Amino acid sequence: MKVIPRNVLSALLTVVFVVVSITGVLMYFKIRMFSIQSLHIWLGFAFALVGCLHLFKNWSGFLSYFKKRSTFVSAAFALLVTAAFIILPLINPQAKSISPKNQLFSAMLNAPISKVAAFVDLDEDMVVKKLADNQILASHKQSVSEIAKANEKSNDEVLNIVFSAPKAP
């Protein structure tokens, strides 16, 4: 396969990989601008095609990797992680809704305001003062959800005020 030089295939594969990775992350965080989803899908197909061409072009080098134990360990680990993402939701349908973003948000809502302030590098006393300035009574030991409930506010309203507090010195 001398039609496409190896360096062109490698460069093309790298560029497509970077774009597919970035669009995938943007889609995960639901940042929808332009036609990211279409770009991601079509370049995903291109990535698969160029990846197969790259593999075909470098087949002998690829086979040499399988002479090493580390390749088998890496492949086994990758297959295990992949299987977990496929099998766990089948065993436990509620596992589909578990995402790191949701877990982080839930932890933030249930942690004491002092921990939330420390986590996002805000001045704890200024957070409580900022809430008080907005007629929201709070203590350092209360969670965001407890503060919201006690003051008849939404969690989002409280978090917006919390994140507008000054940074820790």
MDTraj code that builds the backbone (N, CA, C; nanometers):
import mdtraj as md
import numpy as np

residues = "MET LYS VAL ILE PRO ARG ASN VAL LEU SER ALA LEU LEU THR VAL VAL PHE VAL VAL VAL SER ILE THR GLY VAL LEU MET TYR PHE LYS ILE ARG MET PHE SER ILE GLN SER LEU HIS ILE TRP LEU GLY PHE ALA PHE ALA LEU VAL GLY CYS LEU HIS LEU PHE LYS ASN TRP SER GLY PHE LEU SER TYR PHE LYS LYS ARG SER THR PHE VAL SER ALA ALA PHE ALA LEU LEU VAL THR ALA ALA PHE ILE ILE LEU PRO LEU ILE ASN PRO GLN ALA LYS SER ILE SER PRO LYS ASN GLN LEU PHE SER ALA MET LEU ASN ALA PRO ILE SER LYS VAL ALA ALA PHE VAL ASP LEU ASP GLU ASP MET VAL VAL LYS LYS LEU ALA ASP ASN GLN ILE LEU ALA SER HIS LYS GLN SER VAL SER GLU ILE ALA LYS ALA ASN GLU LYS SER ASN ASP GLU VAL LEU ASN ILE VAL PHE SER ALA PRO LYS ALA PRO".split()
xyz = np.array([
    [0.0851, -0.1191, 0.0000],
    [0.0000, 0.0000, 0.0000],
    [0.0888, 0.1242, 0.0000],
    [0.1398, 0.1578, -0.1144],
    [0.2306, 0.2714, -0.1261],
    [0.1581, 0.3984, -0.1704],
    [0.0269, 0.3902, -0.1864],
    [-0.0499, 0.5047, -0.2345],
    [-0.0472, 0.6192, -0.1325],
    [-0.0631, 0.5832, -0.0048],
    [-0.0648, 0.6856, 0.1001],
    [0.0604, 0.6676, 0.1853],
    [0.1477, 0.7676, 0.1883],
    [0.2693, 0.7569, 0.2702],
    [0.2352, 0.7431, 0.4196],
    [0.3219, 0.6707, 0.4903],
    [0.3023, 0.6435, 0.6323],
    [0.2897, 0.7729, 0.7138],
    [0.3742, 0.8725, 0.6838],
    [0.3698, 0.9973, 0.7612],
    [0.2386, 1.0730, 0.7392],
    [0.1812, 1.0633, 0.6204],
    [0.0520, 1.1281, 0.5932],
    [-0.0582, 1.0574, 0.6721],
    [-0.0575, 0.9241, 0.6724],
    [-0.1564, 0.8479, 0.7482],
    [-0.1470, 0.8792, 0.8975],
    [-0.0242, 0.8831, 0.9494],
    [-0.0051, 0.9101, 1.0925],
    [-0.0530, 1.0500, 1.1291],
    [-0.0206, 1.1475, 1.0467],
    [-0.0638, 1.2855, 1.0740],
    [-0.2156, 1.2965, 1.0670],
    [-0.2754, 1.2357, 0.9651],
    [-0.4207, 1.2383, 0.9492],
    [-0.4886, 1.1700, 1.0679],
    [-0.4365, 1.0556, 1.1086],
    [-0.4918, 0.9824, 1.2226],
    [-0.4828, 1.0673, 1.3495],
    [-0.3733, 1.1356, 1.3697],
    [-0.3554, 1.2205, 1.4880],
    [-0.4551, 1.3353, 1.4893],
    [-0.4693, 1.4036, 1.3775],
    [-0.5616, 1.5175, 1.3705],
    [-0.7061, 1.4724, 1.3939],
    [-0.7456, 1.3660, 1.3283],
    [-0.8827, 1.3165, 1.3438],
    [-0.9055, 1.2715, 1.4878],
    [-0.8058, 1.2049, 1.5483],
    [-0.8160, 1.1622, 1.6885],
    [-0.8389, 1.2827, 1.7797],
    [-0.7619, 1.3878, 1.7613],
    [-0.7743, 1.5070, 1.8463],
    [-0.9139, 1.5686, 1.8322],
    [-0.9615, 1.5840, 1.7095],
    [-1.0929, 1.6448, 1.6876],
    [-1.2046, 1.5578, 1.7458],
    [-1.1979, 1.4255, 1.7241],
    [-1.3001, 1.3353, 1.7781],
    [-1.2964, 1.3377, 1.9311],
    [-1.1783, 1.3435, 1.9888],
    [-1.1663, 1.3500, 2.1350],
    [-1.2282, 1.4778, 2.1899],
    [-1.1953, 1.5897, 2.1305],
    [-1.2474, 1.7188, 2.1781],
    [-1.3986, 1.7256, 2.1609],
    [-1.4489, 1.6851, 2.0462],
    [-1.5944, 1.6901, 2.0261],
    [-1.6654, 1.5930, 2.1191],
    [-1.6041, 1.4796, 2.1489],
    [-1.6626, 1.3844, 2.2436],
    [-1.6740, 1.4437, 2.3826],
    [-1.5697, 1.5130, 2.4277],
    [-1.5731, 1.5782, 2.5597],
    [-1.6780, 1.6892, 2.5606],
    [-1.6833, 1.7687, 2.4551],
    [-1.7837, 1.8754, 2.4476],
    [-1.9251, 1.8180, 2.4524],
    [-1.9466, 1.7077, 2.3807],
    [-2.0794, 1.6453, 2.3823],
    [-2.1115, 1.5892, 2.5208],
    [-2.0113, 1.5336, 2.5900],
    [-2.0345, 1.4797, 2.7241],
    [-2.0853, 1.5899, 2.8173],
    [-2.0251, 1.7081, 2.8078],
    [-2.0655, 1.8197, 2.8930],
    [-2.1793, 1.9010, 2.8315],
    [-2.2408, 1.8446, 2.7279],
    [-2.3568, 1.9039, 2.6620],
    [-2.3308, 2.0457, 2.6117],
    [-2.2099, 2.0667, 2.5634],
    [-2.1756, 2.1937, 2.4993],
    [-2.2043, 2.1744, 2.3515],
    [-2.3168, 2.2280, 2.3078],
    [-2.3644, 2.2060, 2.1709],
    [-2.3483, 2.3350, 2.0915],
    [-2.2414, 2.3442, 2.0179],
    [-2.2237, 2.4592, 1.9313],
    [-2.1933, 2.4083, 1.7917],
    [-2.2323, 2.4868, 1.6951],
    [-2.2174, 2.4476, 1.5553],
    [-2.2847, 2.3118, 1.5352],
    [-2.2217, 2.2236, 1.4642],
    [-2.2797, 2.0908, 1.4452],
    [-2.1807, 1.9873, 1.4969],
    [-2.1465, 2.0009, 1.6253],
    [-2.0461, 1.9152, 1.6886],
    [-2.0819, 1.7680, 1.6766],
    [-2.2091, 1.7359, 1.6987],
    [-2.2481, 1.5958, 1.6966],
    [-2.2259, 1.5350, 1.5575],
    [-2.2640, 1.6042, 1.4537],
    [-2.2421, 1.5537, 1.3176],
    [-2.0928, 1.5415, 1.2874],
    [-2.0175, 1.6435, 1.3262],
    [-1.8727, 1.6411, 1.3063],
    [-1.8121, 1.5202, 1.3780],
    [-1.8539, 1.4974, 1.5026],
    [-1.8029, 1.3860, 1.5822],
    [-1.8350, 1.2517, 1.5147],
    [-1.9565, 1.2364, 1.4699],
    [-1.9976, 1.1096, 1.4078],
    [-1.9201, 1.0847, 1.2781],
    [-1.9167, 1.1831, 1.1889],
    [-1.8511, 1.1620, 1.0601],
    [-1.7004, 1.1456, 1.0746],
    [-1.6401, 1.2240, 1.1627],
    [-1.4971, 1.2062, 1.1839],
    [-1.4681, 1.0773, 1.2600],
    [-1.5661, 1.0281, 1.3348],
    [-1.5519, 0.8964, 1.3987],
    [-1.5396, 0.7882, 1.2934],
    [-1.6223, 0.7962, 1.1895],
    [-1.6105, 0.7021, 1.0779],
    [-1.4750, 0.7177, 1.0086],
    [-1.4348, 0.8428, 0.9860],
    [-1.3052, 0.8678, 0.9220],
    [-1.1916, 0.8129, 1.0093],
    [-1.2040, 0.8303, 1.1413],
    [-1.1031, 0.7800, 1.2338],
    [-1.0917, 0.6278, 1.2230],
    [-1.2055, 0.5601, 1.2178],
    [-1.2052, 0.4143, 1.2053],
    [-1.1396, 0.3721, 1.0731],
    [-1.1736, 0.4400, 0.9649],
    [-1.1172, 0.4069, 0.8339],
    [-0.9664, 0.4322, 0.8312],
    [-0.9254, 0.5514, 0.8734],
    [-0.7829, 0.5851, 0.8712],
    [-0.7066, 0.4962, 0.9705],
    [-0.7701, 0.4642, 1.0833],
    [-0.7064, 0.3740, 1.1795],
    [-0.6821, 0.2363, 1.1199],
    [-0.7799, 0.1849, 1.0454],
    [-0.7637, 0.0549, 0.9788],
    [-0.6534, 0.0613, 0.8731],
    [-0.6494, 0.1700, 0.7949],
    [-0.5433, 0.1862, 0.6950],
    [-0.4060, 0.1931, 0.7625],
    [-0.3990, 0.2667, 0.8726],
    [-0.2742, 0.2801, 0.9481],
    [-0.2309, 0.1439, 1.0025],
    [-0.3249, 0.0691, 1.0545],
    [-0.2962, -0.0647, 1.1073],
    [-0.2468, -0.1567, 0.9957],
    [-0.3132, -0.1516, 0.8812],
    [-0.2744, -0.2329, 0.7656],
    [-0.1327, -0.1973, 0.7201],
    [-0.1049, -0.0679, 0.7140],
    [0.0260, -0.0190, 0.6685],
    [0.1374, -0.0590, 0.7659],
    [0.1034, -0.0687, 0.8956],
    [0.2029, -0.0971, 0.9991],
    [0.1815, -0.2346, 1.0623],
    [0.1274, -0.3293, 0.9860],
    [0.0889, -0.4595, 1.0414],
    [0.2054, -0.5342, 1.1070],
    [0.3213, -0.5356, 1.0441],
    [0.4351, -0.6106, 1.1010],
    [0.4796, -0.5484, 1.2332],
    [0.4825, -0.4186, 1.2390],
    [0.5161, -0.3505, 1.3652],
    [0.4114, -0.3757, 1.4718],
    [0.2869, -0.3792, 1.4295],
    [0.1765, -0.4059, 1.5225],
    [0.1900, -0.5457, 1.5826],
    [0.2220, -0.6444, 1.4987],
    [0.2372, -0.7816, 1.5480],
    [0.3523, -0.7939, 1.6474],
    [0.4559, -0.7135, 1.6296],
    [0.5700, -0.7213, 1.7214],
    [0.5318, -0.6785, 1.8637],
    [0.4273, -0.5954, 1.8774],
    [0.3819, -0.5561, 2.0111],
    [0.3331, -0.6766, 2.0911],
    [0.2763, -0.7751, 2.0225],
    [0.2182, -0.8894, 2.0920],
    [0.3230, -0.9900, 2.1401],
    [0.4489, -0.9592, 2.1174],
    [0.5559, -1.0416, 2.1738],
    [0.5879, -0.9973, 2.3164],
    [0.5273, -0.8875, 2.3596],
    [0.5546, -0.8321, 2.4926],
    [0.4390, -0.8623, 2.5869],
    [0.4719, -0.8951, 2.7097],
    [0.3709, -0.9234, 2.8126],
    [0.2862, -0.7995, 2.8423],
    [0.3476, -0.6821, 2.8399],
    [0.2752, -0.5588, 2.8732],
    [0.1590, -0.5339, 2.7771],
    [0.1722, -0.5783, 2.6532],
    [0.0637, -0.5627, 2.5564],
    [-0.0572, -0.6443, 2.5984],
    [-0.0335, -0.7672, 2.6418],
    [-0.1446, -0.8518, 2.6854],
    [-0.2105, -0.7956, 2.8104],
    [-0.1301, -0.7445, 2.9033],
    [-0.1851, -0.6865, 3.0264],
    [-0.2702, -0.5638, 2.9914],
    [-0.2195, -0.4791, 2.9032],
    [-0.2937, -0.3587, 2.8621],
    [-0.4227, -0.3952, 2.7896],
    [-0.4149, -0.4918, 2.6998],
    [-0.5338, -0.5346, 2.6254],
    [-0.6369, -0.5967, 2.7189],
    [-0.5915, -0.6770, 2.8140],
    [-0.6833, -0.7386, 2.9105],
    [-0.7509, -0.6313, 2.9953],
    [-0.6750, -0.5329, 3.0376],
    [-0.7322, -0.4236, 3.1169],
    [-0.8371, -0.3471, 3.0362],
    [-0.8048, -0.3146, 2.9121],
    [-0.8989, -0.2419, 2.8261],
    [-1.0266, -0.3225, 2.8035],
    [-1.0127, -0.4527, 2.7810],
    [-1.1303, -0.5384, 2.7625],
    [-1.2130, -0.5478, 2.8903],
    [-1.1476, -0.5521, 3.0039],
    [-1.2172, -0.5586, 3.1322],
    [-1.2984, -0.4309, 3.1573],
    [-1.2378, -0.3162, 3.1314],
    [-1.3088, -0.1884, 3.1490],
    [-1.4259, -0.1801, 3.0520],
    [-1.4035, -0.2189, 2.9279],
    [-1.5108, -0.2173, 2.8284],
    [-1.6244, -0.3096, 2.8698],
    [-1.5908, -0.4294, 2.9148],
    [-1.6922, -0.5248, 2.9601],
    [-1.7713, -0.4695, 3.0779],
    [-1.7037, -0.4002, 3.1673],
    [-1.7735, -0.3424, 3.2833],
    [-1.8790, -0.2414, 3.2385],
    [-1.8457, -0.1591, 3.1394],
    [-1.9416, -0.0589, 3.0914],
    [-2.0589, -0.1237, 3.0168],
    [-2.0380, -0.2426, 2.9635],
    [-2.1447, -0.3112, 2.8911],
    [-2.2266, -0.3996, 2.9843],
    [-2.1585, -0.4749, 3.0712],
    [-2.2258, -0.5745, 3.1550],
    [-2.2949, -0.5130, 3.2771],
    [-2.2299, -0.4179, 3.3459],
    [-2.2896, -0.3609, 3.4680],
    [-2.4285, -0.3005, 3.4459],
    [-2.4499, -0.2231, 3.3403],
    [-2.5860, -0.1719, 3.3187],
    [-2.6878, -0.2823, 3.2894],
    [-2.6432, -0.3945, 3.2351],
    [-2.7345, -0.5059, 3.2111],
    [-2.7740, -0.5733, 3.3426],
    [-2.6779, -0.5835, 3.4335],
    [-2.7035, -0.6445, 3.5644],
    [-2.7821, -0.5486, 3.6532],
    [-2.7402, -0.4218, 3.6537],
    [-2.8022, -0.3202, 3.7380],
    [-2.8436, -0.2019, 3.6497],
    [-2.9695, -0.1984, 3.6038],
    [-3.0133, -0.0922, 3.5119],
    [-2.9950, 0.0486, 3.5681],
    [-2.9916, 0.0629, 3.7000],
    [-2.9721, 0.1958, 3.7587],
    [-2.8297, 0.2457, 3.7371],
    [-2.7378, 0.1569, 3.7074],
    [-2.5988, 0.1953, 3.6851],
    [-2.5841, 0.2830, 3.5605],
    [-2.6827, 0.2790, 3.4688],
    [-2.6768, 0.3619, 3.3483],
    [-2.6747, 0.5098, 3.3829],
    [-2.7432, 0.5458, 3.4919],
    [-2.7555, 0.6872, 3.5252],
    [-2.6388, 0.7391, 3.6086],
    [-2.5444, 0.6527, 3.6446],
    [-2.4322, 0.6958, 3.7261],
    [-2.3285, 0.7600, 3.6349],
    [-2.2970, 0.8839, 3.6641],
    [-2.1914, 0.9506, 3.5889],
    [-2.1083, 1.0317, 3.6868],
    [-1.9809, 1.0498, 3.6582],
    [-1.8962, 1.1272, 3.7487],
    [-1.9491, 1.2689, 3.7713],
    [-2.0051, 1.3273, 3.6659],
    [-2.0577, 1.4634, 3.6777],
    [-2.1729, 1.4671, 3.7775],
    [-2.2663, 1.3708, 3.7672],
    [-2.3796, 1.3658, 3.8603],
    [-2.3337, 1.3358, 4.0022],
    [-2.2346, 1.2481, 4.0175],
    [-2.1830, 1.2160, 4.1497],
    [-2.1173, 1.3374, 4.2127],
    [-2.0407, 1.4124, 4.1344],
    [-1.9753, 1.5326, 4.1852],
    [-2.0783, 1.6362, 4.2268],
    [-2.1791, 1.6564, 4.1443],
    [-2.2833, 1.7541, 4.1749],
    [-2.3589, 1.7140, 4.3013],
    [-2.3914, 1.5857, 4.3148],
    [-2.4616, 1.5360, 4.4330],
    [-2.3756, 1.5542, 4.5574],
    [-2.2470, 1.5225, 4.5468],
    [-2.1561, 1.5397, 4.6609],
    [-2.1474, 1.6860, 4.7015],
    [-2.1464, 1.7757, 4.6037],
    [-2.1383, 1.9182, 4.6327],
    [-2.2641, 1.9670, 4.7047],
    [-2.3792, 1.9171, 4.6647],
    [-2.5044, 1.9594, 4.7274],
    [-2.5167, 1.9079, 4.8706],
    [-2.4540, 1.7945, 4.9000],
    [-2.4692, 1.7325, 5.0313],
    [-2.3521, 1.7565, 5.1259],
    [-2.2461, 1.8176, 5.0774],
    [-2.1298, 1.8455, 5.1616],
    [-2.1515, 1.9759, 5.2393],
    [-2.0891, 1.9881, 5.3570],
    [-2.0972, 2.1156, 5.4299],
    [-2.0441, 2.2295, 5.3426],
    [-2.1013, 2.3461, 5.3602],
    [-2.0627, 2.4609, 5.2775],
    [-1.9132, 2.4910, 5.2920],
    [-1.8568, 2.4602, 5.4101],
    [-1.7129, 2.4818, 5.4311],
    [-1.6310, 2.3934, 5.3359],
    [-1.6761, 2.2701, 5.3121],
    [-1.6049, 2.1787, 5.2208],
    [-1.6208, 2.2237, 5.0756],
    [-1.7403, 2.2712, 5.0417],
    [-1.7642, 2.3206, 4.9047],
    [-1.6736, 2.4403, 4.8779],
    [-1.6662, 2.5310, 4.9746],
    [-1.5814, 2.6490, 4.9593],
    [-1.4351, 2.6086, 4.9407],
    [-1.3883, 2.5155, 5.0231],
    [-1.2492, 2.4697, 5.0122],
    [-1.2241, 2.4012, 4.8785],
    [-1.3193, 2.3226, 4.8323],
    [-1.3036, 2.2478, 4.7076],
    [-1.2860, 2.3397, 4.5875],
    [-1.3606, 2.4491, 4.5859],
    [-1.3526, 2.5408, 4.4714],
    [-1.2691, 2.6650, 4.5035],
    [-1.1903, 2.6549, 4.6113],
    [-1.0947, 2.7597, 4.6489],
    [-1.1615, 2.8945, 4.6748],
    [-1.2718, 2.8913, 4.7510],
    [-1.3400, 3.0138, 4.7899],
    [-1.3159, 3.0391, 4.9387],
    [-1.3241, 3.1635, 4.9807],
    [-1.3118, 3.1994, 5.1214],
    [-1.4416, 3.1604, 5.1926],
    [-1.4308, 3.0702, 5.2882],
    [-1.5472, 3.0138, 5.3573],
    [-1.6319, 3.1214, 5.4260],
    [-1.5665, 3.2129, 5.4958],
    [-1.6406, 3.3187, 5.5653],
    [-1.7109, 3.4113, 5.4661],
    [-1.6440, 3.4370, 5.3530],
    [-1.7049, 3.5228, 5.2511],
    [-1.8254, 3.4550, 5.1866],
    [-1.8227, 3.3229, 5.1765],
    [-1.9365, 3.2501, 5.1204],
    [-2.0581, 3.2697, 5.2106],
    [-2.0380, 3.2509, 5.3418],
    [-2.1491, 3.2664, 5.4371],
    [-2.1974, 3.4112, 5.4372],
    [-2.1026, 3.5080, 5.4315],
    [-2.1401, 3.6502, 5.4281],
    [-2.2163, 3.6826, 5.2995],
    [-2.1700, 3.6298, 5.1876],
    [-2.2365, 3.6538, 5.0580],
    [-2.3799, 3.5993, 5.0613],
    [-2.3985, 3.4817, 5.1217],
    [-2.5332, 3.4268, 5.1365],
    [-2.6183, 3.5176, 5.2248],
    [-2.5604, 3.5665, 5.3355],
    [-2.6330, 3.6555, 5.4262],
    [-2.6714, 3.7858, 5.3555],
    [-2.5816, 3.8367, 5.2712],
    [-2.6113, 3.9582, 5.1942],
    [-2.7321, 3.9385, 5.1022],
    [-2.7592, 3.8129, 5.0688],
    [-2.8735, 3.7794, 4.9826],
    [-2.9905, 3.7235, 5.0641],
    [-2.9940, 3.7600, 5.1925],
    [-3.1007, 3.7177, 5.2847],
    [-3.1140, 3.5658, 5.2948],
    [-2.9998, 3.4976, 5.2939],
    [-2.9992, 3.3520, 5.3102],
    [-2.9156, 3.3198, 5.4333],
    [-2.9816, 3.2644, 5.5333],
    [-2.9118, 3.2287, 5.6562],
    [-2.8436, 3.0934, 5.6379],
    [-2.7159, 3.0872, 5.6778],
    [-2.6396, 2.9643, 5.6594],
    [-2.5290, 2.9553, 5.7632],
    [-2.4924, 2.8318, 5.7937],
    [-2.3751, 2.8095, 5.8786],
    [-2.2746, 2.7280, 5.7989],
    [-2.1521, 2.7266, 5.8486],
    [-2.0441, 2.6549, 5.7807],
    [-2.0707, 2.5046, 5.7746],
    [-2.1511, 2.4547, 5.8673],
    [-2.1742, 2.3102, 5.8778],
    [-2.2891, 2.2621, 5.7899],
    [-2.3730, 2.3535, 5.7418],
    [-2.4884, 2.3147, 5.6602],
    [-2.4457, 2.2847, 5.5166],
    [-2.5189, 2.1938, 5.4538],
    [-2.4938, 2.1637, 5.3128],
    [-2.5721, 2.2632, 5.2270],
    [-2.5369, 2.2665, 5.0993],
    [-2.6071, 2.3555, 5.0061],
    [-2.7555, 2.3204, 5.0029],
    [-2.7865, 2.1913, 4.9982],
    [-2.9280, 2.1518, 4.9923],
    [-3.0008, 2.1872, 5.1223],
    [-2.9346, 2.1756, 5.2367],
    [-2.9968, 2.2149, 5.3639],
    [-3.0213, 2.3658, 5.3682],
    [-2.9245, 2.4411, 5.3197],
    [-2.9386, 2.5878, 5.3168],
    [-3.0530, 2.6271, 5.2246],
    [-3.0582, 2.5651, 5.1084],
    [-3.1644, 2.5964, 5.0118],
    [-3.3015, 2.5647, 5.0708],
    [-3.3140, 2.4487, 5.1290],
    [-3.4419, 2.4065, 5.1861],
    [-3.4841, 2.4981, 5.3007],
    [-3.3916, 2.5311, 5.3904],
    [-3.4234, 2.6148, 5.5064],
    [-3.4628, 2.7569, 5.4661],
    [-3.4116, 2.8022, 5.3527],
    [-3.4385, 2.9392, 5.3075],
    [-3.5364, 2.9452, 5.1909],
    [-3.5995, 2.8309, 5.1602],
    [-3.6968, 2.8216, 5.0518],
    [-3.6407, 2.8732, 4.9187],
    [-3.5200, 2.8272, 4.8882],
    [-3.4523, 2.8615, 4.7634],
    [-3.4186, 2.7321, 4.6903],
    [-3.3853, 2.7422, 4.5646],
    [-3.3416, 2.6234, 4.4904],
    [-3.1918, 2.6033, 4.5135],
    [-3.1477, 2.4809, 4.4913],
    [-3.0045, 2.4522, 4.5036],
    [-2.9239, 2.5394, 4.4076],
    [-2.9763, 2.5598, 4.2869],
    [-2.9073, 2.6422, 4.1876],
    [-2.8915, 2.7869, 4.2345],
    [-2.9957, 2.8411, 4.2975],
    [-2.9869, 2.9783, 4.3468],
    [-2.8759, 2.9911, 4.4507],
    [-2.8702, 2.8945, 4.5410],
    [-2.7676, 2.8979, 4.6463],
    [-2.6289, 2.8810, 4.5847],
    [-2.6145, 2.7855, 4.4925],
    [-2.4837, 2.7643, 4.4298],
    [-2.4372, 2.8854, 4.3504],
    [-2.5290, 2.9533, 4.2822],
    [-2.4914, 3.0740, 4.2075],
    [-2.4350, 3.1802, 4.3006],
    [-2.4942, 3.1933, 4.4188],
    [-2.4433, 3.2910, 4.5161],
    [-2.3099, 3.2439, 4.5717],
    [-2.2994, 3.1147, 4.6032],
    [-2.1759, 3.0600, 4.6571],
    [-2.0592, 3.0836, 4.5605],
    [-2.0817, 3.0547, 4.4313],
    [-1.9730, 3.0670, 4.3345],
    [-1.9419, 3.2117, 4.2974],
    [-2.0231, 3.3051, 4.3411],
    [-1.9916, 3.4461, 4.3161],
    [-1.9117, 3.5063, 4.4326],
    [-1.8851, 3.4264, 4.5366],
    [-1.8069, 3.4747, 4.6503],
    [-1.6605, 3.4883, 4.6088],
    [-1.5867, 3.5759, 4.6790],
    [-1.4445, 3.5964, 4.6444],
    [-1.3607, 3.4708, 4.6704],
    [-1.2536, 3.4582, 4.5943],
    [-1.1610, 3.3476, 4.6107],
    [-1.0861, 3.3599, 4.7430],
    [-1.0385, 3.2449, 4.7926],
    [-0.9585, 3.2441, 4.9158],
    [-0.8262, 3.3159, 4.8902],
    [-0.7745, 3.3849, 4.9916],
    [-0.6472, 3.4580, 4.9732],
    [-0.5289, 3.3635, 4.9598],
])
top = md.Topology()
chain = top.add_chain()
for i, resn in enumerate(residues, 1):
    res = top.add_residue(resn, chain, resSeq=i)
    for name in ("N", "CA", "C"):
        top.add_atom(name, md.element.get_by_symbol(name[0]), res)
traj = md.Trajectory(xyz[None], top)
